[in-house]
Amino acid sequence: MQLVIGNKNYSSWSMRPWVLMKQAGIAFDEVKIRFDAFSPESKFKTELARISPAGYVPVLIDDDLTVWDTLAIAEYLAEKFPARQLWPRDAKTRARARSVCAEMHSGFGALRSHFPMNIEAALPEVGARVLAEQAAVRGDVERIIDMWSALLATYGGPLLFGEFSIADAYFAPVVTRLKTYAVPVPPHIAAYVKRVGELPGVAAWVSDALAERDFLDFGEPYRSRA
């Protein structure tokens, strides 16, 4: 299998299936298409158009099958590798895990817009200003804290549904955002953030992101240089 991704420092959607596969021990070849711009004539869009009609990363290629959309990739992997137990075993718990992933997939727009993923950066002053000025971002952060708190209490940790699952991979980019923007969270949430950051799959992605040293001004709303 091949997984087509964008820049590791910026591409939160690419991070999800990459971390999922690395952490679950699913072998794949990484194909990175560097972000240069997102206009139709850009090199990124031109190369991606040969792979996926949707024109977005990530894309999973398995022989003659192309799967785009992060949630579709996760579901395909869960079916292809049932022994890896990517979703929780219990049906009701599995439904809850799917629910929180779907909520992340379609929601938290304010958080994504004002706190774009930028692993290499440290922007505590931006985080403080955005939280002070943007009620919608505060609402998204509060929802994340409430969600994670309930899951950790219900399933006993150390991760959202006990053992590692698609849900932890899905929220891994949020963990990096909380760190980049120094978002204050309760101690039990900070402990979960630390545990996710120490997962081998997450740590490997972060290490690669830091090694890129590829500053893209169009992806940097808060900085003019690295």
ABEGO torsion letter per residue (X at the ends): XBBBBBBAAABAAAAAAAAAAAAAGBBBBBBBBBBABABAABAAAAAAAAABAAGBOBBBBBEABBBBEAAAAAAAAAAABAAAGABBABAAAAAAAAAAAAAAAABGAAAAAABBBBAABBBAAAAAAAAAABAAAAAAAAAAAAAAAAAAAAAGOABAAGBBBAAAAAAAAAAAAAAAAGBBBBAAAAAAAAAAAABAAAAAAAAAAAAAGBBBAAABAABABX
